Each structure stands twice: as structure tokens, then as C-alpha cells.
Amino acid sequence: TQNVDGLHQRAGSTGVVELHGNLFRNLCAREGNEVEIDPEDLAIPPRCPQCGGPVRPGVVWFGEALAPSVLDAASQACQEADLVLVVGTSGMVHPAASLPALAKSAGAYVVEINPEPTPLSDLMDLSLREKAGPALVALLEALA
């Protein structure tokens, strides 16, 4: 997922690859490691308990590279998938936008769910011109 809100995990999904990180994790800006911060500590910005460096949200900001291990995990998942749903993305931000093509080249059936066409639309096996919520509900109902 490109989402940073943990919604997939809250919905019960397992094995989620968070391409752009998670807003609810904290990283030491100096060392890059995940840290717990004391909610009673009112320092702004919060400080890393190990090195004293500033703490930042655990997300990938514009212009930052994705973690190689995360991109590798997403690529591996796409190469092993039978079905890939591309839901609500502009299809313009790389390297995430290259993942549907990787899945397709590995033999996956690739479905786009988006109200508007995207640069990825011509690649798709199926494009559903719907909003994500209603389209996903309809897909689940069709499978039941």
C-alpha cells in the first residue's frame, strides 16, 4: 500500500507492505531506527532516547527514496500474485507506479479501480471506473 495510515492492518489485513511507511511509527532522524517516544515528553521535536537526535514520523517524504527492503518485498509480492488490484492511485509516482507492470509481466491479472483513467489504464486487464468504496464492496459481494 501507498497509504500511511495503518488502515489495512486495522481492517485485518496481514502481510501488508507499506511502501511509504506508517504515520504511527517514529524514526530517529539521525540514525533511522524506529524509536518509542515518551508521550509525557513535550520536547519539540521529540528526541531519540538513544542518541538525542530529533524524531520524525515514519513516513517517506516527497523526494526521499523508498527503503530498498520495502520495495523488494512489494516487487516480490507482485511477481508471486495471481491477482493485483490497483485501487485509487494516480499511477504517476514511481517506483510504486511500476509495480502493476511488474505483476502483469509475471502473469498476474491486474485490475484498476479508479473513477478516472490513469497512465496505467492501458496496461490493465480490467479497469473499473468507480470509486474505491463501492467497487470493493461490489467485488466482495460478487465473491460471496
MARBA-3410 file (N, C-alpha, C, O; in Angstrom, 1 decimal):
144
0.8,-1.2,0.0,0.0,0.0,0.0,0.9,1.2,0.0,2.0,1.3,0.5 ~ 0.3,2.3,-0.6,1.0,3.6,-0.5,0.4,4.4,0.6,0.9,5.5,1.0 ~ -0.7,3.9,1.3,-1.2,4.6,2.4,-0.3,4.5,3.6,0.4,3.5,3.8 ~ -0.4,5.5,4.5,0.5,5.6,5.6,-0.3,5.6,6.9,0.2,5.8,8.0 ~ -1.6,5.2,6.8,-2.5,5.4,8.0,-2.8,4.1,8.7,-3.5,4.1,9.7
-2.2,2.9,8.3,-2.4,1.7,9.0,-3.8,1.1,8.8,-4.2,0.2,9.5 ~ -4.6,1.7,7.9,-6.0,1.2,7.7,-6.1,-0.2,7.3,-7.0,-0.9,7.8 ~ -5.2,-0.7,6.5,-5.2,-2.1,6.0,-5.1,-3.0,7.2,-5.8,-4.0,7.3 ~ -4.1,-2.7,8.1,-3.9,-3.6,9.2,-5.1,-3.5,10.2,-5.5,-4.5,10.7 ~ -5.7,-2.3,10.4,-6.9,-2.2,11.2,-8.1,-3.0,10.7,-9.0,-3.4,11.4
-8.1,-3.2,9.3,-9.2,-3.9,8.7,-8.9,-5.4,8.7,-9.7,-6.2,8.3 ~ -7.7,-5.8,9.3,-7.4,-7.2,9.4,-6.5,-7.8,8.4,-6.2,-9.0,8.5 ~ -6.0,-7.0,7.5,-5.0,-7.5,6.5,-3.7,-7.8,7.2,-3.3,-7.1,8.1 ~ -3.1,-8.9,6.7,-1.8,-9.3,7.2,-0.8,-9.2,6.0,-1.2,-9.2,4.9 ~ 0.5,-9.2,6.3,1.5,-9.2,5.3,1.5,-7.9,4.5,1.9,-7.9,3.3
1.0,-6.8,5.0,0.9,-5.5,4.3,2.3,-4.9,4.2,3.1,-4.8,5.1 ~ 2.7,-4.5,2.9,3.9,-3.9,2.6,3.6,-2.4,2.5,2.9,-2.0,1.6 ~ 4.1,-1.6,3.4,3.9,-0.2,3.5,5.0,0.6,2.7,6.0,0.9,3.3 ~ 4.7,0.8,1.4,5.7,1.5,0.6,6.1,2.8,1.2,7.3,3.1,1.1 ~ 5.2,3.6,1.7,5.5,4.9,2.1,5.6,5.1,3.6,5.5,6.2,4.2
5.7,3.9,4.3,5.9,4.0,5.8,4.5,4.0,6.5,3.5,3.7,5.9 ~ 4.6,4.4,7.8,3.4,4.4,8.6,3.5,5.6,9.5,4.5,5.8,10.3 ~ 2.5,6.4,9.5,2.5,7.7,10.3,2.5,7.4,11.8,2.9,8.3,12.5 ~ 2.2,6.2,12.2,2.1,6.0,13.6,3.4,5.4,14.2,3.4,4.9,15.3 ~ 4.4,5.3,13.3,5.7,4.9,13.8,6.6,6.1,13.8,6.4,7.1,13.1
7.6,6.1,14.7,8.5,7.2,14.8,9.9,6.7,14.5,10.3,5.6,14.9 ~ 10.7,7.6,13.8,12.0,7.2,13.4,13.0,8.3,13.9,12.7,9.5,14.0 ~ 14.2,7.9,14.3,15.2,8.8,14.7,15.7,9.4,13.4,16.1,8.7,12.5 ~ 15.7,10.7,13.2,16.1,11.4,12.0,17.6,11.2,11.8,18.1,11.3,10.7 ~ 18.4,11.0,12.9,19.8,10.9,12.8,20.2,9.5,12.4,21.1,9.3,11.5
19.7,8.5,13.0,20.1,7.1,12.8,19.1,6.2,12.0,19.5,5.2,11.5 ~ 17.9,6.7,11.8,16.9,6.0,11.0,16.2,4.8,11.7,15.4,4.2,11.1 ~ 16.6,4.5,12.9,15.9,3.4,13.6,14.6,3.8,14.2,14.3,5.0,14.5 ~ 13.7,2.8,14.3,12.4,3.1,14.9,12.6,3.3,16.4,13.3,2.5,17.0 ~ 11.9,4.3,16.9,12.0,4.6,18.4,10.6,4.8,19.0,9.7,5.2,18.3
10.6,4.5,20.3,9.4,4.8,21.1,9.7,6.1,21.7,10.7,6.4,22.3 ~ 8.7,7.0,21.7,8.8,8.3,22.4,7.9,8.3,23.6,6.8,7.7,23.6 ~ 8.3,9.0,24.6,7.5,9.1,25.8,6.5,10.2,25.6,6.8,11.3,25.3 ~ 5.2,9.8,25.7,4.1,10.7,25.4,4.1,11.9,26.4,3.4,12.9,26.1 ~ 4.7,11.7,27.5,4.8,12.8,28.5,5.9,13.8,28.2,5.9,14.9,28.7
6.8,13.4,27.3,7.9,14.3,26.9,7.4,15.3,25.9,6.9,14.9,24.8 ~ 7.4,16.6,26.3,6.9,17.6,25.4,7.9,18.3,24.5,7.6,19.4,24.0 ~ 9.1,17.7,24.4,10.1,18.4,23.6,9.6,18.5,22.1,9.0,17.5,21.6 ~ 9.9,19.6,21.5,9.6,19.8,20.1,10.8,20.1,19.3,11.4,21.1,19.6 ~ 11.2,19.3,18.4,10.7,18.0,18.1,11.0,17.0,19.2,12.0,17.2,20.0
10.3,15.8,19.3,10.7,14.8,20.2,12.1,14.4,19.9,12.6,14.5,18.8 ~ 12.8,13.8,20.9,14.2,13.4,20.8,14.3,11.9,21.0,13.6,11.3,21.7 ~ 15.2,11.3,20.2,15.5,9.9,20.3,16.1,9.6,21.6,17.0,10.2,22.1 ~ 15.5,8.6,22.3,16.1,8.2,23.6,17.5,7.6,23.6,18.2,7.6,24.6 ~ 17.9,7.1,22.4,19.3,6.6,22.4,20.3,7.6,22.1,21.4,7.7,22.7
20.1,8.5,21.1,21.2,9.4,20.7,20.8,10.9,20.8,21.7,11.7,20.7 ~ 19.6,11.2,21.2,19.2,12.6,21.4,18.8,13.3,20.1,18.5,14.5,20.1 ~ 18.9,12.6,18.9,18.5,13.2,17.7,17.1,13.5,17.6,16.3,12.9,18.3 ~ 16.7,14.3,16.6,15.2,14.6,16.5,14.5,13.3,16.0,15.0,12.5,15.3 ~ 13.2,13.2,16.4,12.4,12.1,16.0,11.4,12.7,14.9,10.9,13.8,15.1
11.2,11.9,13.9,10.3,12.3,12.8,9.2,11.2,12.6,9.4,10.0,13.0 ~ 8.2,11.5,11.9,7.2,10.4,11.5,7.9,9.4,10.6,8.8,9.7,9.9 ~ 7.4,8.2,10.8,8.0,7.0,10.0,7.4,6.9,8.6,6.9,5.9,8.2 ~ 7.4,8.0,7.9,6.8,8.0,6.5,7.9,8.5,5.5,8.9,9.1,5.9 ~ 7.7,8.1,4.3,8.6,8.6,3.2,8.1,9.9,2.7,7.0,10.0,2.2
8.9,10.9,2.8,8.5,12.3,2.4,8.9,12.5,0.9,9.7,11.7,0.4 ~ 8.2,13.4,0.3,8.5,13.7,-1.1,10.0,13.9,-1.3,10.6,14.7,-0.6 ~ 10.5,13.2,-2.4,11.9,13.3,-2.7,12.8,12.3,-2.0,14.0,12.1,-2.4 ~ 12.3,11.6,-1.0,13.0,10.6,-0.3,12.9,9.2,-1.1,11.8,9.0,-1.7 ~ 13.9,8.4,-1.0,13.8,7.1,-1.7,13.0,6.1,-0.8,13.1,6.2,0.5
12.4,5.2,-1.4,11.8,4.1,-0.6,12.9,3.2,-0.1,13.9,3.1,-0.7 ~ 12.6,2.6,1.1,13.5,1.7,1.6,13.7,0.5,0.7,12.7,-0.1,0.3 ~ 14.9,0.1,0.3,15.1,-1.0,-0.6,14.5,-2.3,-0.2,13.9,-3.0,-1.0 ~ 14.5,-2.6,1.1,13.8,-3.8,1.6,12.3,-3.8,1.4,11.7,-4.8,1.1 ~ 11.7,-2.6,1.5,10.3,-2.5,1.3,9.9,-2.6,-0.2,9.0,-3.3,-0.6
10.7,-2.0,-1.0,10.5,-2.1,-2.5,10.7,-3.5,-2.9,10.0,-4.0,-3.8 ~ 11.7,-4.2,-2.4,11.9,-5.6,-2.8,10.8,-6.5,-2.4,10.4,-7.3,-3.1 ~ 10.2,-6.2,-1.2,9.1,-7.0,-0.7,7.9,-6.8,-1.6,7.1,-7.7,-1.9 ~ 7.6,-5.5,-2.0,6.5,-5.2,-2.8,6.7,-5.9,-4.2,5.7,-6.4,-4.8 ~ 7.9,-5.8,-4.7,8.2,-6.4,-6.0,8.0,-7.9,-6.0,7.4,-8.5,-6.9
8.5,-8.5,-4.9,8.3,-10.0,-4.8,6.9,-10.4,-4.7,6.4,-11.3,-5.4 ~ 6.1,-9.6,-4.0,4.6,-9.9,-3.9,4.0,-9.8,-5.2,3.1,-10.6,-5.6 ~ 4.3,-8.8,-6.0,3.7,-8.6,-7.3,4.1,-9.7,-8.3,3.3,-10.1,-9.1 ~ 5.4,-10.2,-8.2,5.8,-11.3,-9.0,5.2,-12.6,-8.7,5.1,-13.5,-9.5 ~ 4.7,-12.8,-7.4,4.0,-14.0,-7.0,2.5,-14.0,-7.1,1.9,-15.0,-6.9
1.9,-12.8,-7.3,0.5,-12.7,-7.3,-0.2,-13.2,-8.5,0.3,-13.2,-9.6 ~ -1.4,-13.7,-8.3,-2.3,-14.2,-9.3,-3.2,-13.0,-9.8,-3.6,-12.9,-10.9 ~ -3.5,-12.2,-8.8,-4.4,-11.0,-9.0,-3.9,-9.8,-8.3,-3.5,-9.9,-7.1 ~ -3.8,-8.7,-8.9,-3.4,-7.4,-8.3,-4.5,-6.4,-8.5,-4.9,-6.1,-9.7 ~ -4.9,-5.8,-7.4,-5.9,-4.7,-7.5,-5.1,-3.4,-7.3,-4.4,-3.2,-6.4
-5.3,-2.5,-8.3,-4.7,-1.2,-8.3,-5.8,-0.2,-8.0,-6.6,0.2,-8.8 ~ -5.9,0.3,-6.7,-7.0,1.0,-6.2,-6.7,2.4,-5.9,-5.9,2.7,-5.0 ~ -7.4,3.3,-6.6,-7.3,4.8,-6.2,-6.0,5.4,-6.3,-5.7,6.3,-5.5 ~ -5.2,5.0,-7.2,-3.9,5.7,-7.4,-3.8,6.5,-8.7,-4.5,6.1,-9.6 ~ -3.0,7.5,-8.7,-2.8,8.3,-9.9,-2.0,7.5,-10.9,-2.1,7.8,-12.1
-1.2,6.6,-10.5,-0.3,5.8,-11.4,0.8,6.7,-11.9,1.4,6.3,-13.0 ~ 1.1,7.7,-11.3,2.2,8.7,-11.8,3.4,8.7,-10.9,4.5,9.2,-11.3 ~ 3.4,8.1,-9.7,4.5,8.3,-8.8,5.3,6.9,-8.8,4.8,5.9,-8.4 ~ 6.5,7.0,-9.2,7.4,5.9,-9.3,8.3,5.8,-8.1,8.7,6.9,-7.6 ~ 8.7,4.7,-7.7,8.6,3.4,-8.3,7.3,2.6,-8.1,7.1,1.6,-8.7
6.4,3.1,-7.2,5.1,2.4,-7.0,4.3,2.2,-8.3,3.7,1.1,-8.4 ~ 4.4,3.1,-9.2,3.6,3.0,-10.4,4.1,1.9,-11.3,3.4,1.5,-12.3 ~ 5.3,1.5,-11.1,5.9,0.4,-11.9,5.5,-1.0,-11.5,5.6,-2.0,-12.2 ~ 4.9,-1.1,-10.3,4.5,-2.4,-9.7,3.4,-3.1,-10.5,3.6,-4.4,-10.7 ~ 2.4,-2.5,-11.0,1.4,-3.2,-11.7,2.0,-3.8,-13.0,1.6,-4.9,-13.4
2.9,-3.1,-13.7,3.5,-3.7,-14.9,4.4,-4.9,-14.5,4.4,-5.9,-15.3 ~ 5.0,-4.9,-13.4,5.8,-6.0,-12.9,4.9,-7.2,-12.7,5.2,-8.3,-13.1 ~ 3.8,-7.0,-12.0,2.8,-8.0,-11.8,2.3,-8.6,-13.1,2.2,-9.8,-13.2 ~ 1.9,-7.8,-14.0,1.4,-8.2,-15.3,2.4,-9.0,-16.0,2.1,-10.1,-16.6 ~ 3.7,-8.6,-16.0,4.7,-9.3,-16.7,5.0,-10.7,-16.1,5.5,-11.6,-16.8
4.6,-10.8,-14.8,4.8,-12.1,-14.1,3.5,-13.0,-14.3,3.5,-14.1,-13.7 ~ 2.5,-12.5,-15.0,1.3,-13.3,-15.2,0.1,-13.0,-14.4,-0.9,-13.7,-14.5 ~ 0.2,-12.0,-13.6,-1.0,-11.6,-12.8,-2.1,-11.0,-13.6,-1.8,-10.4,-14.6 ~ -3.3,-11.2,-13.2,-4.4,-10.4,-13.7,-4.5,-9.1,-13.0,-4.6,-9.1,-11.7 ~ -4.5,-8.0,-13.7,-4.3,-6.7,-13.0,-5.6,-5.9,-13.2,-6.0,-5.7,-14.4
-6.2,-5.4,-12.1,-7.5,-4.7,-12.2,-7.2,-3.3,-11.6,-6.7,-3.2,-10.5 ~ -7.6,-2.3,-12.3,-7.6,-0.9,-11.8,-9.0,-0.5,-11.4,-10.0,-0.7,-12.1 ~ -9.0,0.1,-10.2,-10.3,0.7,-9.7,-10.0,2.2,-9.5,-9.3,2.5,-8.6 ~ -10.6,3.0,-10.3,-10.4,4.4,-10.3,-11.5,5.1,-11.1,-11.8,4.6,-12.2 ~ -12.0,6.2,-10.6,-13.1,6.9,-11.3,-12.6,7.4,-12.7,-13.4,7.6,-13.6
-11.3,7.8,-12.7,-10.8,8.4,-14.0,-9.7,7.5,-14.5,-9.0,6.8,-13.8 ~ -9.5,7.5,-15.8,-8.3,6.8,-16.4,-7.0,7.4,-15.9,-6.9,8.5,-15.5 ~ -6.0,6.5,-15.8,-4.7,6.9,-15.3,-3.6,6.5,-16.4,-4.0,5.8,-17.4 ~ -2.4,6.8,-16.2,-1.4,6.4,-17.2,-1.2,4.9,-17.2,-0.6,4.3,-18.1 ~ -1.7,4.2,-16.2,-1.6,2.7,-16.1,-2.8,2.0,-16.8,-2.8,0.8,-17.0
-3.9,2.7,-17.2,-5.1,2.1,-17.6,-4.9,1.2,-18.8,-5.5,0.1,-18.8 ~ -4.1,1.5,-19.8,-3.9,0.7,-20.9,-3.3,-0.6,-20.6,-3.4,-1.6,-21.4 ~ -2.6,-0.7,-19.5,-1.9,-1.9,-19.1,-2.9,-2.9,-18.5,-2.6,-4.1,-18.5 ~ -4.0,-2.5,-18.0,-4.9,-3.3,-17.1,-5.6,-4.3,-17.9,-5.9,-4.2,-19.1 ~ -5.9,-5.4,-17.2,-6.7,-6.5,-17.8,-8.2,-6.0,-17.7,-9.0,-6.4,-18.5
-8.5,-5.2,-16.6,-9.8,-4.7,-16.4,-9.7,-3.4,-15.7,-8.9,-3.3,-14.7 ~ -10.4,-2.4,-16.1,-10.5,-1.1,-15.5,-11.9,-0.8,-15.1,-12.8,-0.8,-15.9 ~ -12.1,-0.6,-13.8,-13.4,-0.3,-13.2,-13.5,1.2,-12.9,-12.7,1.6,-12.0 ~ -14.3,1.9,-13.6,-14.4,3.4,-13.4,-15.4,3.6,-12.3,-16.6,4.1,-12.5 ~ -15.0,3.4,-11.1,-15.8,3.5,-9.9,-14.9,4.1,-8.8,-13.7,4.1,-8.8
-15.6,4.6,-7.8,-14.9,5.0,-6.5,-14.5,3.7,-5.8,-15.2,2.7,-5.9 ~ -13.5,3.7,-5.0,-12.9,2.6,-4.4,-14.0,1.9,-3.5,-14.1,0.7,-3.6 ~ -14.6,2.6,-2.6,-15.6,2.0,-1.6,-16.6,1.2,-2.3,-16.7,0.0,-2.0 ~ -17.4,1.8,-3.2,-18.5,1.0,-3.8,-18.0,-0.2,-4.7,-18.6,-1.3,-4.7 ~ -16.9,0.0,-5.4,-16.3,-1.0,-6.2,-15.8,-2.2,-5.4,-16.1,-3.3,-5.8
-15.1,-1.9,-4.3,-14.6,-3.0,-3.5,-15.8,-3.8,-2.8,-15.7,-5.0,-2.6 ~ -16.8,-3.1,-2.3,-18.0,-3.7,-1.8,-18.6,-4.6,-2.8,-19.0,-5.8,-2.5 ~ -18.8,-4.1,-4.0,-19.4,-4.9,-5.1,-18.6,-6.2,-5.4,-19.1,-7.3,-5.6 ~ -17.2,-6.0,-5.4,-16.4,-7.2,-5.7,-16.5,-8.2,-4.5,-16.6,-9.4,-4.8 ~ -16.5,-7.8,-3.3,-16.7,-8.7,-2.2,-18.1,-9.4,-2.3,-18.1,-10.6,-2.0
-19.1,-8.7,-2.6,-20.4,-9.3,-2.7,-20.5,-10.3,-3.8,-21.2,-11.3,-3.7 ~ -19.8,-10.0,-4.9,-19.8,-10.9,-6.0,-19.0,-12.2,-5.7,-19.3,-13.3,-6.3 ~ -18.1,-12.2,-4.8,-17.3,-13.3,-4.4,-18.1,-14.2,-3.4,-17.8,-15.4,-3.2 ~ -19.0,-13.6,-2.7,-19.7,-14.3,-1.6,-20.7,-15.3,-2.1,-21.4,-16.0,-1.4
END
